[in-house]
Amino acid sequence: MPLRRLVVAVVAGVLLVGVVTFALVRGGVDDDPAPAARTAPPSPADPTQPTEAPAPEPVAEDGVECPAPRRMDGYRDLAEETPLPDGAVALRLCATADSEARWIVPPDVLVGAVAGDLVGQMQQGELVKGDVLSCTAVGGADFAYAVGFADGTRRIMVGATGGCGIVKGAGPARFGGRDVADAYFEALGSARAVSPTPSRTPPRPTCFGHRGYALSPQPEAFDVRLEDAVSAAVCWDPREVGDEVVYREAALDPDDLATVLADHRTPGRSPGGCRVGNFVLIYGTHWGDVGAALTRCGRWDIDGTAEQLMGAAAVDVFRPIVGGHRKPRR
């Protein structure tokens, strides 16, 4: 069962539940453009039959470069309204410079037919009609994608998983941003499954946050499992300093991390009661990902409910660091 994570909106603000109006700045999208005006993915011989997804290929560390990190508005400025050319061979996510969005993007590059298939999917969503939309906004994230082509050229696309779920950067704006993000992370998992363990240095987890977005390093669609952790830091006693949320921080040594992971896989008998204070465990994997596991009163917070008790071995690791249970300082 995946650990619950606080979800960050990778944009310059959080989308709240409600009805909002989105102004889309673009031209000539009231009607579907003529076929000659854009490059569409080839249709299957029998349109009633689903197309077969390409077999996963190992991830790469290059193939297309992202621009220098910038705010999402900057990426949207790079998303052209002209159709994409044929021949996409690489796809990766790009980091943002938004203070609300300090999550660690996967360093891997999807290549080959898988990348081309995903880029094709980005261009298959329903066209956005009109210049103004009203839609129910739900929390989500905005992603920036770099698309690489065989001739070395690059295009930038952006897709939202919240609100109207708009995809831009390949001609007219389209719906389907959440489907694109889900497909991207699913393809990334499949590609990693057939890839050798990377030799890159695992990240050093650190405690970070922003008011309202504290300790949320990965979007909801991306499952970074605690059992894959190779490094970790304990974050506790949060305090607001200006717009920042500042935590006390302590790195776990490898032996203590091994004890915690063993306890999490097969929890021992809990000492009972609130024997350890609340904290967040930030952890890194050998893939370069960073995840966050929340705890409450000596329990791992799983799927929004504090279900799994920490065993005595894990309590013995954390209690000397964070102490006993106490209310957070304000």
Backbone bond lengths (Angstrom), bond angles and torsions (degrees), N, CA, C in turn:
res aa  C-N    CA-C-N  psi(-1)  N-CA   C-N-CA  omega(-1)  CA-C   N-CA-C  phi
1 M - - - 1.462 - - 1.514 109.27 -
2 P 1.305 119.75 124.18 1.471 120.71 -175.00 1.506 111.92 -69.21
3 L 1.309 115.04 144.33 1.455 120.22 176.74 1.509 110.38 -68.93
4 R 1.309 115.62 142.20 1.451 119.52 177.90 1.512 110.05 -69.59
5 R 1.315 117.34 140.49 1.452 121.56 175.76 1.508 110.27 -124.84
6 L 1.333 116.03 145.74 1.448 119.56 169.78 1.514 107.42 -71.34
7 V 1.333 117.37 128.95 1.460 120.97 -173.06 1.514 110.17 -94.24
8 V 1.324 115.58 129.66 1.451 120.14 -179.94 1.507 109.69 -97.47
9 A 1.301 116.20 138.64 1.462 120.63 171.87 1.510 107.45 -87.39
10 V 1.345 116.45 111.38 1.457 120.95 -173.80 1.524 108.69 -82.06
11 V 1.285 115.30 61.22 1.446 123.40 -178.78 1.506 107.54 -147.25
12 A 1.324 117.01 -177.42 1.449 119.95 -179.96 1.517 111.00 -84.42
13 G 1.305 119.60 25.03 1.454 122.33 177.76 1.503 109.43 172.86
14 V 1.354 117.45 167.33 1.449 121.76 179.98 1.508 109.71 -95.49
15 L 1.330 115.74 140.62 1.454 120.10 174.93 1.508 108.57 -83.95
16 L 1.309 118.94 123.60 1.447 123.72 -179.50 1.519 109.13 -96.86
17 V 1.353 115.75 152.55 1.449 119.65 177.73 1.521 108.92 -65.48
18 G 1.304 116.32 131.23 1.455 120.20 -178.86 1.503 110.18 155.04
19 V 1.296 116.25 -174.22 1.464 121.28 178.00 1.497 108.17 -106.07
20 V 1.325 116.26 123.45 1.444 121.04 -178.61 1.511 108.64 -128.11
21 T 1.338 116.09 166.51 1.454 121.68 179.43 1.505 109.08 -114.71
22 F 1.322 116.04 130.24 1.453 121.94 -179.66 1.522 108.56 -109.99
23 A 1.325 117.96 126.49 1.453 122.13 174.42 1.509 108.17 -95.99
24 L 1.316 117.91 120.32 1.452 122.64 -178.27 1.512 108.82 -104.45
25 V 1.314 117.03 120.26 1.460 121.25 -179.03 1.517 108.07 -93.80
26 R 1.283 116.87 107.14 1.453 122.49 179.69 1.516 106.91 -166.37
27 G 1.294 117.10 175.89 1.449 118.84 -179.41 1.504 111.88 -130.46
28 G 1.314 115.50 145.04 1.453 122.17 170.59 1.489 115.69 62.46
29 V 1.343 119.89 47.75 1.448 119.98 179.46 1.522 111.45 -119.98
30 D 1.318 116.99 15.45 1.449 118.09 179.84 1.522 111.34 -68.10
31 D 1.287 116.70 -28.51 1.457 120.74 179.94 1.514 108.78 -126.24
32 D 1.328 114.74 153.98 1.458 119.76 177.10 1.519 108.31 -61.30
33 P 1.353 118.22 128.20 1.461 119.26 -178.29 1.512 112.08 -65.67
34 A 1.329 114.91 160.40 1.457 119.71 178.04 1.511 109.35 -61.40
35 P 1.340 118.12 147.59 1.467 120.69 -177.87 1.516 113.14 -53.19
36 A 1.333 117.76 -33.21 1.458 119.73 -177.11 1.522 112.22 -73.16
37 A 1.337 117.09 -12.84 1.453 119.84 -174.68 1.520 113.25 -85.00
38 R 1.314 117.87 -8.74 1.464 119.17 -179.58 1.520 109.50 -150.07
39 T 1.294 115.18 160.67 1.453 120.97 178.81 1.514 108.59 -95.58
40 A 1.315 118.06 118.85 1.457 121.90 -179.49 1.521 109.25 -105.80
41 P 1.331 117.55 149.52 1.462 119.34 176.47 1.531 109.47 -61.89
42 P 1.326 118.51 148.28 1.455 120.83 -179.97 1.523 111.17 -62.34
43 S 1.337 117.53 141.84 1.449 122.06 178.90 1.523 109.50 -83.00
44 P 1.330 117.40 146.28 1.462 119.00 176.26 1.526 109.95 -68.14
45 A 1.318 115.14 160.53 1.449 119.24 -179.15 1.521 110.82 -60.34
46 D 1.326 117.06 -39.26 1.459 121.88 177.58 1.512 108.15 -116.58
47 P 1.339 119.02 103.07 1.458 120.87 -174.99 1.516 113.46 -65.60
48 T 1.345 117.71 -13.38 1.466 119.30 178.97 1.519 111.75 -81.35
49 Q 1.331 117.44 -11.99 1.453 121.69 -179.04 1.526 110.21 -102.50
50 P 1.346 117.81 136.52 1.467 119.58 179.03 1.519 111.47 -67.82
51 T 1.332 115.45 146.48 1.463 119.24 177.25 1.513 109.82 -78.02
52 E 1.310 116.50 148.76 1.468 121.50 -179.55 1.522 109.22 -86.16
53 A 1.334 116.07 129.39 1.459 120.45 -179.47 1.524 109.76 -67.51
54 P 1.333 117.74 142.29 1.464 119.72 179.16 1.518 111.19 -65.87
55 A 1.326 116.29 151.29 1.461 120.66 178.87 1.521 109.76 -65.90
56 P 1.339 117.64 142.74 1.468 119.47 -179.37 1.517 111.99 -65.80
57 E 1.324 115.53 143.87 1.453 122.57 174.30 1.519 108.53 -113.84
58 P 1.328 118.52 153.07 1.467 119.65 178.82 1.522 111.44 -56.57
59 V 1.327 116.05 146.57 1.462 119.99 177.23 1.525 109.45 -68.91
60 A 1.313 115.84 158.07 1.461 122.32 177.68 1.518 109.11 -120.45
61 E 1.335 116.50 166.87 1.452 121.13 176.97 1.520 111.95 -101.90
62 D 1.326 116.70 -5.13 1.461 120.32 175.63 1.520 108.36 -147.51
63 G 1.307 116.69 -176.44 1.459 122.05 -175.43 1.508 110.70 134.07
64 V 1.340 116.00 -32.11 1.460 121.84 173.16 1.521 106.91 -159.76
65 E 1.331 115.97 139.21 1.461 121.17 179.82 1.523 109.99 -102.86
66 C 1.330 115.60 147.24 1.459 120.79 174.25 1.524 109.99 -86.73
67 P 1.323 117.85 154.57 1.462 119.44 170.69 1.531 109.72 -64.59
68 A 1.326 115.94 169.70 1.465 119.36 173.66 1.521 108.52 -57.62
69 P 1.352 118.63 139.92 1.463 120.79 -178.92 1.519 112.06 -52.00
70 R 1.308 115.74 138.91 1.456 121.98 -178.40 1.521 108.36 -151.17
71 R 1.324 115.87 170.67 1.450 119.76 176.50 1.529 109.45 -68.68
72 M 1.336 115.70 160.35 1.453 118.90 -177.72 1.520 112.51 -59.23
73 D 1.322 117.53 -33.93 1.465 119.45 177.01 1.525 111.08 -58.30
74 G 1.336 116.05 -36.05 1.456 120.11 177.75 1.513 112.47 -66.35
75 Y 1.333 116.87 -38.62 1.464 119.71 176.22 1.526 111.12 -67.03
76 R 1.332 116.12 -38.54 1.465 118.09 178.81 1.527 111.27 -62.51
77 D 1.324 116.37 -33.84 1.462 119.79 177.35 1.527 111.49 -64.97
78 L 1.336 117.15 -26.74 1.465 121.33 -179.50 1.529 112.38 -86.48
79 A 1.324 117.23 -13.07 1.461 121.31 -177.47 1.529 109.39 -78.80
80 E 1.322 116.95 103.81 1.462 121.50 -176.15 1.533 111.42 -74.53
81 E 1.314 115.27 154.68 1.459 120.67 179.88 1.524 112.03 -94.42
82 T 1.323 117.26 1.05 1.460 120.25 177.34 1.531 109.50 -84.49
83 P 1.338 118.21 151.52 1.467 120.85 -179.28 1.523 111.78 -61.27
84 L 1.311 115.71 152.93 1.464 120.20 175.73 1.523 109.83 -74.66
85 P 1.321 117.18 145.05 1.468 118.95 172.91 1.525 110.39 -72.92
86 D 1.312 116.39 168.07 1.466 120.54 174.89 1.526 109.52 -72.30
87 G 1.327 114.97 162.14 1.455 119.79 168.04 1.507 116.28 92.02
88 A 1.336 120.35 32.28 1.459 121.22 175.03 1.522 109.56 -65.54
89 V 1.333 116.94 130.56 1.467 121.03 -176.56 1.527 112.75 -124.21
90 A 1.338 118.84 -5.97 1.464 120.55 -178.01 1.527 109.42 -152.55
91 L 1.340 115.43 148.38 1.462 120.79 -178.86 1.525 108.65 -150.43
92 R 1.329 115.65 134.07 1.461 119.59 176.65 1.523 109.77 -148.61
93 L 1.340 115.65 159.75 1.454 121.90 173.10 1.526 108.87 -85.57
94 C 1.325 115.80 151.96 1.463 121.19 -179.07 1.529 110.29 -117.82
95 A 1.326 115.75 146.10 1.459 121.60 179.77 1.519 110.45 -75.26
96 T 1.328 115.39 149.64 1.455 120.33 175.88 1.521 109.64 -107.29
97 A 1.310 115.88 163.21 1.460 121.43 177.11 1.527 110.75 -107.29
98 D 1.326 117.75 13.89 1.454 120.33 178.42 1.521 110.03 -69.82
99 S 1.320 116.24 132.82 1.462 118.88 -179.82 1.520 111.34 -64.58
100 E 1.338 117.41 -22.48 1.454 120.28 178.45 1.522 112.26 -83.74
101 A 1.303 117.90 0.48 1.461 120.30 -168.41 1.517 112.28 -132.83
102 R 1.305 117.07 55.63 1.452 119.45 -175.23 1.530 111.35 -90.45
103 W 1.281 117.20 47.99 1.455 118.64 176.43 1.519 109.78 -93.91
104 I 1.304 115.34 161.29 1.463 121.34 -174.66 1.526 108.51 -96.98
105 V 1.324 116.69 113.16 1.465 118.65 179.69 1.523 109.62 -73.52
106 P 1.337 117.97 147.13 1.467 120.01 176.97 1.522 110.06 -58.66
107 P 1.325 118.45 134.58 1.471 120.20 -179.06 1.522 113.55 -79.99
108 D 1.329 117.29 -5.43 1.465 120.77 -174.70 1.525 112.10 -78.61
109 V 1.331 115.12 155.84 1.455 123.03 175.89 1.524 108.20 -117.08
110 L 1.327 116.60 126.93 1.459 120.73 172.38 1.522 108.31 -81.07
111 V 1.330 116.48 134.16 1.460 120.06 -174.36 1.523 110.41 -130.74
112 G 1.337 114.36 167.62 1.456 121.68 173.40 1.515 113.57 72.92
113 A 1.339 115.37 -147.15 1.452 121.46 -174.24 1.521 112.40 -64.11
114 V 1.339 116.97 -31.88 1.462 119.72 179.56 1.523 110.20 -63.12
115 A 1.333 116.78 -44.71 1.461 120.62 178.16 1.521 110.75 -61.71
116 G 1.337 116.73 -45.83 1.457 119.95 179.43 1.518 112.43 -61.60
117 D 1.337 116.74 -38.29 1.459 120.84 179.78 1.526 110.97 -65.18
118 L 1.334 117.71 -42.51 1.449 121.06 179.34 1.529 111.94 -66.60
119 V 1.325 116.18 -40.58 1.460 119.43 177.75 1.526 110.12 -63.06
120 G 1.332 116.80 -37.86 1.452 119.94 175.71 1.518 111.55 -62.54
121 Q 1.337 116.77 -40.10 1.463 120.15 179.19 1.526 111.46 -63.39
122 M 1.327 116.59 -34.66 1.462 120.01 178.82 1.527 111.88 -61.61
123 Q 1.329 116.96 -21.28 1.464 121.08 -176.32 1.522 112.72 -103.55
124 Q 1.339 116.99 11.25 1.456 119.79 -175.29 1.518 113.27 -110.22
125 G 1.328 118.37 -3.34 1.450 120.00 -179.82 1.520 112.12 -67.06
126 E 1.327 115.51 163.82 1.457 120.76 178.57 1.519 110.42 -64.55
127 L 1.313 115.66 137.18 1.459 120.59 179.87 1.527 111.11 -65.41
128 V 1.323 115.60 141.83 1.459 121.61 172.84 1.527 107.84 -79.98
129 K 1.314 116.71 125.96 1.457 121.38 -178.45 1.525 109.99 -101.46
130 G 1.303 117.35 138.75 1.449 121.24 175.72 1.515 112.28 83.67
131 D 1.292 115.99 175.81 1.450 121.90 -176.76 1.520 113.32 -97.27
132 V 1.325 118.51 -17.78 1.458 121.35 -177.35 1.517 108.65 -133.02
133 L 1.331 115.44 135.69 1.455 121.45 179.35 1.520 110.08 -118.27
134 S 1.311 116.31 145.79 1.458 121.15 166.73 1.515 106.56 -120.57
135 C 1.329 116.68 122.34 1.452 119.22 -179.71 1.519 109.16 -148.35
136 T 1.317 115.04 159.84 1.452 120.55 179.65 1.510 108.95 -73.32
137 A 1.309 116.62 122.95 1.463 121.00 -177.88 1.517 110.19 -92.30
138 V 1.310 116.74 128.00 1.457 122.32 173.18 1.514 107.36 -121.65
139 G 1.314 116.04 154.84 1.458 119.91 -178.37 1.516 111.93 -58.61
140 G 1.297 116.63 143.86 1.453 120.92 -180.00 1.503 110.49 -174.18
141 A 1.302 115.70 -165.90 1.454 121.46 -176.26 1.517 109.84 -131.04
142 D 1.332 115.65 156.33 1.456 121.85 169.91 1.524 108.17 -105.20
143 F 1.314 116.99 133.16 1.460 121.69 179.57 1.524 109.87 -115.77
144 A 1.325 115.65 145.22 1.456 122.10 172.96 1.528 107.99 -112.04
145 Y 1.314 116.71 128.74 1.466 122.97 -178.67 1.526 109.59 -115.96
146 A 1.329 116.44 138.82 1.458 121.84 170.66 1.528 107.99 -103.77
147 V 1.334 115.72 127.14 1.461 122.11 -179.42 1.526 108.15 -109.90
148 G 1.330 116.66 125.29 1.458 121.05 179.34 1.514 112.04 -106.77
149 F 1.345 115.64 146.53 1.459 121.87 -178.89 1.528 109.90 -120.20
150 A 1.327 114.98 161.50 1.472 120.19 -173.96 1.519 112.23 -60.56
151 D 1.320 118.30 -27.20 1.463 120.14 -179.23 1.527 112.74 -85.50
152 G 1.337 116.89 5.19 1.460 120.52 177.34 1.514 114.68 91.74
153 T 1.326 118.05 -3.32 1.457 119.61 179.19 1.527 110.43 -78.33
154 R 1.324 114.93 163.33 1.460 121.31 -176.51 1.524 109.73 -136.68
155 R 1.320 115.46 143.52 1.463 121.67 171.71 1.521 108.72 -128.80
156 I 1.330 116.15 152.03 1.454 122.26 179.05 1.524 108.92 -110.57
157 M 1.322 116.23 133.68 1.454 122.31 174.56 1.523 108.90 -124.41
158 V 1.314 116.73 149.86 1.460 121.51 176.37 1.517 108.16 -127.55
159 G 1.327 115.37 143.34 1.457 120.66 179.57 1.506 110.49 -142.62
160 A 1.327 116.97 135.64 1.458 122.05 -179.80 1.524 109.87 -102.80
161 T 1.330 116.72 139.94 1.458 120.69 175.41 1.521 111.73 -98.49
162 G 1.337 117.41 -14.32 1.457 121.00 177.01 1.524 110.51 -105.25
163 G 1.320 115.46 175.76 1.459 119.87 177.42 1.514 112.01 59.66
164 C 1.325 116.37 -130.02 1.463 121.43 -177.64 1.526 112.45 -80.13
165 G 1.327 118.13 -10.14 1.454 120.53 178.14 1.513 113.35 64.55
166 I 1.337 116.78 49.60 1.462 121.94 -173.86 1.530 111.03 -83.81
167 V 1.322 115.99 138.38 1.468 123.75 172.82 1.523 107.72 -111.99
168 K 1.337 117.06 129.04 1.461 121.48 179.80 1.524 109.20 -133.03
169 G 1.340 115.28 155.10 1.451 120.26 175.99 1.506 114.35 119.51
170 A 1.341 117.32 0.70 1.467 120.42 -179.47 1.517 110.07 -137.48
171 G 1.326 116.32 46.51 1.448 120.09 -175.90 1.517 109.84 101.99
172 P 1.325 117.61 -146.25 1.464 120.62 -178.21 1.526 111.60 -60.35
173 A 1.332 116.20 150.17 1.460 121.01 176.93 1.529 109.64 -64.63
174 R 1.323 114.99 142.79 1.459 121.04 -178.24 1.521 110.07 -134.28
175 F 1.331 115.47 161.35 1.453 121.23 171.68 1.529 109.09 -83.58
176 G 1.332 116.18 171.46 1.465 120.36 172.94 1.506 114.99 109.96
177 G 1.341 118.93 17.18 1.462 120.57 -177.64 1.507 114.01 -61.82
178 R 1.332 118.06 -38.29 1.465 119.92 179.26 1.519 111.09 -67.40
179 D 1.331 117.21 -41.82 1.468 120.10 178.24 1.526 110.68 -61.24
180 V 1.324 116.77 -38.89 1.465 120.58 179.26 1.521 110.70 -64.70
181 A 1.343 117.16 -45.97 1.463 120.48 -179.77 1.527 111.10 -63.29
182 D 1.338 116.93 -43.94 1.464 119.91 178.80 1.521 110.78 -60.98
183 A 1.349 116.26 -42.54 1.464 120.03 179.79 1.526 110.93 -65.42
184 Y 1.345 116.60 -37.74 1.465 120.04 179.50 1.529 110.66 -61.91
185 F 1.329 117.11 -50.80 1.458 119.39 -176.78 1.527 112.18 -68.63
186 E 1.340 116.78 -32.34 1.461 119.41 175.23 1.526 110.17 -65.44
187 A 1.338 116.79 -43.65 1.464 120.50 178.43 1.521 111.09 -64.70
188 L 1.340 117.04 -37.32 1.462 120.29 178.11 1.517 110.91 -62.25
189 G 1.346 116.71 -43.60 1.457 119.68 177.70 1.516 112.66 -62.19
190 S 1.332 116.72 -41.53 1.467 120.51 179.06 1.524 111.45 -65.56
191 A 1.345 116.49 -40.35 1.468 120.16 179.71 1.525 111.18 -66.87
192 R 1.322 117.17 -39.65 1.464 119.76 178.25 1.525 111.47 -65.03
193 A 1.336 116.42 -31.64 1.461 120.05 -178.69 1.521 112.28 -64.33
194 V 1.343 117.45 -24.52 1.467 120.28 179.42 1.528 111.00 -108.55
195 S 1.340 116.71 15.49 1.465 121.51 -178.67 1.523 110.44 -107.56
196 P 1.325 117.74 148.38 1.469 119.90 173.67 1.522 110.78 -68.38
197 T 1.316 115.35 156.85 1.456 119.82 177.37 1.525 109.42 -60.66
198 P 1.314 118.73 127.44 1.469 119.80 -177.23 1.515 111.64 -68.34
199 S 1.323 115.32 153.46 1.457 120.97 179.70 1.514 112.29 -94.85
200 R 1.336 117.34 0.97 1.457 120.37 -177.36 1.525 111.42 -65.28
201 T 1.314 116.61 152.68 1.461 121.94 179.16 1.520 109.45 -70.87
202 P 1.355 117.79 128.44 1.471 119.20 179.50 1.526 110.57 -61.62
203 P 1.321 117.77 150.00 1.463 120.06 179.26 1.516 111.40 -68.27
204 R 1.322 115.73 151.95 1.455 120.26 173.33 1.525 107.56 -92.38
205 P 1.323 117.16 108.27 1.470 118.97 -177.53 1.523 111.30 -62.24
206 T 1.300 116.43 140.38 1.462 121.81 176.43 1.517 109.01 -133.54
207 C 1.309 116.22 156.15 1.465 122.01 177.95 1.523 107.95 -85.81
208 F 1.295 116.63 127.37 1.452 120.64 -179.29 1.510 107.53 -149.13
209 G 1.310 116.93 166.36 1.453 118.69 178.53 1.508 111.49 176.03
210 H 1.302 114.41 171.08 1.451 122.74 176.62 1.516 105.85 -141.08
211 R 1.287 117.72 150.40 1.457 120.55 -178.40 1.532 110.30 -49.42
212 G 1.325 115.71 119.39 1.457 119.90 179.59 1.515 114.14 88.60
213 Y 1.330 118.33 -12.43 1.463 120.38 -178.30 1.525 111.52 -127.11
214 A 1.302 116.84 22.86 1.458 119.83 -169.19 1.523 111.59 -61.22
215 L 1.320 115.77 135.84 1.450 123.81 170.98 1.518 112.81 51.20
216 S 1.302 116.23 59.46 1.462 121.17 179.48 1.520 109.53 -135.55
217 P 1.344 118.36 72.60 1.457 119.77 -169.16 1.522 116.00 -79.64
218 Q 1.325 119.43 -9.08 1.459 119.45 -178.80 1.515 110.51 -133.47
219 P 1.332 117.68 146.54 1.460 120.32 175.07 1.522 110.78 -71.98
220 E 1.323 115.40 161.51 1.455 121.18 -174.72 1.525 112.44 -58.37
221 A 1.330 117.01 -33.56 1.460 119.97 -175.67 1.524 113.10 -70.12
222 F 1.321 117.80 -15.88 1.462 121.73 -171.97 1.525 109.39 -106.62
223 D 1.321 117.57 111.51 1.455 122.94 -176.44 1.528 109.97 -91.99
224 V 1.321 116.65 103.87 1.459 121.83 176.19 1.527 106.85 -102.13
225 R 1.320 116.93 106.09 1.455 121.46 -169.76 1.529 111.53 -80.53
226 L 1.320 115.33 139.68 1.457 120.37 177.82 1.526 111.13 -61.48
227 E 1.320 117.58 -36.10 1.459 119.95 -178.05 1.526 112.90 -64.53
228 D 1.347 118.17 -13.89 1.464 121.50 177.04 1.526 112.85 -92.36
229 A 1.336 117.59 2.97 1.463 121.12 -175.45 1.527 111.49 -65.85
230 V 1.333 115.08 138.78 1.470 121.40 173.71 1.525 111.12 -122.24
231 S 1.329 116.92 -5.43 1.460 122.27 175.68 1.526 106.74 -155.62
232 A 1.346 116.69 154.04 1.463 118.91 -176.29 1.519 110.75 -158.39
233 A 1.332 115.13 155.71 1.465 122.74 174.77 1.520 108.60 -136.05
234 V 1.320 115.97 142.67 1.461 122.36 177.97 1.529 108.09 -95.67
235 C 1.341 116.83 131.30 1.459 122.65 -178.15 1.531 107.78 -122.53
236 W 1.326 116.23 124.50 1.460 119.12 -177.78 1.523 110.50 -150.38
237 D 1.332 115.47 171.87 1.462 123.30 177.38 1.529 111.12 57.97
238 P 1.354 118.40 60.84 1.469 120.54 -178.29 1.519 112.02 -69.86
239 R 1.337 115.35 142.53 1.462 122.20 175.67 1.522 108.25 -138.58
240 E 1.312 116.02 143.65 1.453 120.74 177.48 1.519 109.44 -88.92
241 V 1.330 115.65 125.02 1.460 122.24 176.61 1.522 106.42 -124.88
242 G 1.332 116.17 100.51 1.455 119.75 -172.40 1.513 109.47 64.84
243 D 1.335 116.52 -127.36 1.462 121.00 177.06 1.522 112.67 -89.62
244 E 1.299 117.02 -2.78 1.458 120.86 -176.30 1.529 111.46 -95.68
245 V 1.322 115.50 151.34 1.459 122.39 170.02 1.522 106.62 -106.75
246 V 1.325 116.50 116.72 1.463 122.05 -174.71 1.531 108.70 -107.10
247 Y 1.319 116.07 134.16 1.459 122.48 -178.24 1.530 110.43 -117.63
248 R 1.315 115.07 150.16 1.463 118.82 162.95 1.528 106.83 -74.10
249 E 1.303 116.12 147.14 1.467 119.93 -169.84 1.521 110.64 -140.23
250 A 1.333 116.09 141.40 1.463 121.90 175.02 1.520 108.77 -147.06
251 A 1.326 116.98 129.48 1.463 121.36 177.93 1.527 109.50 -77.32
252 L 1.336 116.42 143.44 1.460 121.01 174.01 1.519 109.02 -88.03
253 D 1.328 117.09 134.86 1.468 117.61 175.39 1.528 108.48 -77.31
254 P 1.345 117.81 161.92 1.470 120.64 -173.80 1.520 114.27 -56.64
255 D 1.333 117.81 -38.30 1.460 119.60 -179.22 1.525 111.28 -66.21
256 D 1.332 117.28 -41.83 1.458 120.25 178.97 1.531 110.96 -66.69
257 L 1.341 116.99 -38.48 1.457 119.89 177.42 1.522 110.49 -62.97
258 A 1.341 117.36 -41.62 1.463 120.69 178.02 1.530 110.80 -61.49
259 T 1.314 117.32 -39.01 1.467 121.24 177.59 1.521 111.00 -63.48
260 V 1.334 116.25 -44.47 1.461 121.09 -179.47 1.530 111.04 -63.97
261 L 1.333 117.41 -43.81 1.458 120.41 -179.24 1.525 111.12 -65.32
262 A 1.326 116.83 -40.20 1.466 119.86 177.63 1.528 110.63 -63.73
263 D 1.327 116.37 -39.84 1.464 120.81 178.87 1.523 110.63 -66.64
264 H 1.336 116.74 -38.05 1.458 119.88 -179.42 1.522 111.36 -68.99
265 R 1.341 117.28 -37.17 1.461 120.12 179.04 1.524 111.21 -67.72
266 T 1.315 116.35 -42.51 1.461 122.03 -178.31 1.515 108.01 -135.30
267 P 1.335 117.54 82.76 1.459 119.28 -174.48 1.515 111.66 -61.64
268 G 1.330 114.44 135.01 1.455 119.78 176.77 1.521 110.24 -83.72
269 R 1.300 115.90 -169.24 1.461 120.45 179.72 1.523 109.12 -72.15
270 S 1.339 116.18 128.06 1.451 120.38 -179.07 1.519 110.85 -76.86
271 P 1.337 117.19 143.26 1.466 119.60 175.39 1.520 112.05 -64.95
272 G 1.346 117.95 -17.07 1.457 121.62 179.82 1.514 112.20 83.86
273 G 1.343 115.62 157.26 1.446 120.61 179.67 1.520 112.20 69.96
274 C 1.333 116.05 -179.96 1.463 121.48 177.35 1.526 108.46 -86.38
275 R 1.318 116.03 80.25 1.462 120.74 -174.47 1.520 112.68 -85.73
276 V 1.324 117.40 -9.58 1.462 120.07 -178.17 1.525 108.38 -143.54
277 G 1.349 116.90 143.70 1.457 120.92 -179.05 1.513 112.74 -68.94
278 N 1.325 116.20 162.62 1.464 121.48 178.60 1.527 110.14 -70.67
279 F 1.327 116.12 143.46 1.459 121.08 177.98 1.514 109.09 -159.47
280 V 1.320 115.47 171.14 1.465 122.57 173.88 1.526 107.26 -120.11
281 L 1.321 116.03 133.66 1.459 121.19 176.14 1.524 108.21 -100.71
282 I 1.340 115.96 114.46 1.467 121.62 174.89 1.527 107.22 -95.30
283 Y 1.332 116.99 130.45 1.468 119.37 -174.43 1.522 111.01 -137.42
284 G 1.338 115.35 152.11 1.452 121.97 178.62 1.518 110.68 -117.02
285 T 1.343 116.99 152.65 1.460 122.06 177.96 1.524 110.01 -114.38
286 H 1.330 115.37 168.06 1.465 118.05 -179.84 1.528 111.87 -69.01
287 W 1.336 118.29 -10.98 1.459 120.89 175.92 1.522 111.39 -81.12
288 G 1.331 116.74 -9.92 1.450 119.92 -177.79 1.515 113.41 95.04
289 D 1.344 117.32 6.72 1.452 121.52 179.09 1.530 110.31 -84.09
290 V 1.324 115.94 159.03 1.454 121.96 175.41 1.521 108.59 -129.80
291 G 1.329 117.05 131.94 1.459 121.95 179.84 1.514 110.68 -125.66
292 A 1.323 116.31 172.20 1.465 122.22 -179.57 1.513 109.65 -135.94
293 A 1.337 116.62 131.09 1.461 122.38 175.75 1.522 108.53 -118.52
294 L 1.322 116.59 125.65 1.460 121.64 -179.29 1.527 110.43 -92.15
295 T 1.305 116.30 151.65 1.463 120.98 174.80 1.520 109.39 -132.21
296 R 1.325 114.79 151.97 1.456 120.80 175.72 1.518 108.35 -142.20
297 C 1.325 115.56 116.82 1.454 121.05 172.51 1.532 111.96 54.05
298 G 1.346 116.09 46.39 1.458 119.74 177.47 1.509 114.65 74.96
299 R 1.327 117.30 21.24 1.462 121.71 177.14 1.524 108.92 -129.18
300 W 1.333 116.22 142.97 1.457 120.72 172.05 1.515 108.69 -75.62
301 D 1.300 117.15 132.91 1.461 122.78 -179.17 1.521 108.43 -85.47
302 I 1.330 117.08 103.67 1.452 122.95 -174.96 1.519 109.02 -114.01
303 D 1.324 116.68 124.41 1.468 122.24 178.73 1.517 112.67 51.90
304 G 1.334 116.46 36.24 1.448 119.92 174.46 1.508 115.29 85.30
305 T 1.329 117.99 -3.37 1.465 120.84 177.21 1.521 108.99 -127.65
306 A 1.329 116.51 136.53 1.464 120.84 -178.72 1.529 108.34 -77.74
307 E 1.333 116.01 84.34 1.461 121.33 -172.21 1.523 113.68 -94.16
308 Q 1.340 116.10 -45.67 1.461 119.14 -168.44 1.523 110.98 -94.38
309 L 1.320 115.90 116.52 1.456 120.63 177.49 1.514 110.54 -69.74
310 M 1.326 116.61 142.48 1.459 120.45 169.36 1.525 108.12 -74.70
311 G 1.307 114.12 138.82 1.453 118.22 174.03 1.517 111.29 -75.98
312 A 1.321 115.48 171.77 1.460 120.82 -177.76 1.521 111.58 -60.10
313 A 1.352 117.69 -34.51 1.458 120.57 -177.98 1.525 111.05 -64.22
314 A 1.352 117.23 -42.88 1.458 120.25 179.01 1.521 111.00 -69.55
315 V 1.323 117.43 -40.38 1.464 120.31 177.51 1.521 110.49 -58.92
316 D 1.349 116.32 -40.16 1.468 120.34 179.93 1.531 111.69 -64.83
317 V 1.344 117.44 -26.57 1.469 120.44 176.78 1.524 110.60 -76.66
318 F 1.332 116.95 -45.35 1.467 120.46 -170.98 1.522 114.39 -85.06
319 R 1.327 118.49 -32.00 1.468 119.49 -173.89 1.530 112.48 -61.34
320 P 1.329 120.35 -41.23 1.473 118.49 177.37 1.532 113.15 -63.68
321 I 1.327 117.53 -20.56 1.470 121.08 -178.68 1.521 110.76 -86.84
322 V 1.328 116.65 -53.46 1.469 120.18 -172.15 1.525 112.62 -102.45
323 G 1.329 117.46 -10.74 1.464 119.64 -179.71 1.514 111.81 78.78
324 G 1.341 115.66 -164.80 1.447 121.26 -179.62 1.507 112.31 -81.41
325 H 1.309 116.35 -178.77 1.460 120.78 -177.60 1.512 111.22 -69.81
326 R 1.331 115.88 136.11 1.462 121.05 175.22 1.515 108.16 -155.01
327 K 1.322 116.48 159.02 1.457 120.74 -179.81 1.525 108.97 -71.81
328 P 1.351 117.86 143.90 1.477 120.39 178.31 1.524 111.12 -61.12
329 R 1.327 116.67 143.90 1.461 121.82 176.09 1.521 110.90 -74.52
330 R 1.309 117.76 139.78 1.468 121.62 178.46 1.520 109.84 -114.17
